[in-house]
Amino acid sequence: MTVYAIIGGTGLTELEGLTIRQSLSVNTPYGVPSGDVHVGDYAGREVMFLARHGHPHRFPPHKVNYRANIWALKQAGAQAILAVNAVGGIHPAMGTGHFCVPHDLVDYTSGREHTFFADDLEHVTHIDFSFPYSAALRARLIAALAAEGCAFSDSGVYACTQGPRLETVAEIARLERDGCDIVGMTGMPEAALARELELEYACLALVVNPAAGKSAQVITMAEIEQALRDGIGKVKATLARVLSAA
C-alpha cells in the first residue's frame, strides 16, 4: 500500500483529524526540515504530515528548506506526496475559493537550493521533468474534488515566483502571456526535488486571491486569510477522500 505524505502550506500548519502516533525529528544531509514529520492515522489509513512553513507559520517561501523537507519525508518512508498550496488566480476561471490541480509549471524563482545533484557527484544526473506532476495522483485529486462538489479546474499551469512579496501588475501580465493560470511561491523546487527522489507528487492549489491587476481591489492579507478559513475545510475533506479511496 502506498505511503502518503501531506505537505501543508499556508493555512494548513496542522492537520485536524490526524491522530498522531509518532513525531519524527529527522536529521538530513541538507539541514533541518521545517518541523517534525508527524505519522498517524487520517481518513482510515496511515499518513505523514509536514508543515511546509513550520508550526507556527514562520518560514517565508524563499527560506523554506525544501531539500531537507523532501529528504525527511523520503527517509521516513513516504512514497507519494500531496502538496497543498495557496495561490493567486490569473486565469478568469480561477476566482477566490476555486481549486486547481495543475498539470504543469513554470519556475521563476532564483537562489533557492533546488537539487540534490550538486556536490561530490560521481556523474552528472539529469531528471526528466517534462510532466512535473504525477498523473495518477492528479486523477485522484480530481475525482475527490468532483465528489466533494468543489468548484475546480482539472488542469492549469502554476507559476512559482520568489516571494515573499506579492507580484506587480506587470509581472502578472507577463505570467499570463507565458501561459500561467495560477501563481504561488512554494511549488518549486519542491516538485523537482520529489522527482529526484522518485516520489510521486501532485499539487492541490486553493485560490485565495485574484492576482495583481485581476481585481479592482487592492490585495489584503485579511482577504487571503478569510479565503483560507473558508476553503480549508474543503481541502481537508478532499485529502480525506483521496486517502480513503487510495
LINRALIN-V816212 format. One record per helix or strand of 3 or more residues. SS is the DSSP state (h for helix, s for strand). FROM is the first residue (numbers start at 1). TO is the last residue. If there is no record, write none. Layout:
<<SS/FROM/TO> <SS/FROM/TO>>
This chain:
<<s/4/8> <s/19/24> <s/37/42> <s/45/51> <h/61/63> <h/66/76> <s/80/89> <s/104/107> <h/135/148> <s/157/160> <h/169/177> <s/182/184> <h/190/196> <s/200/210> <h/221/245>>
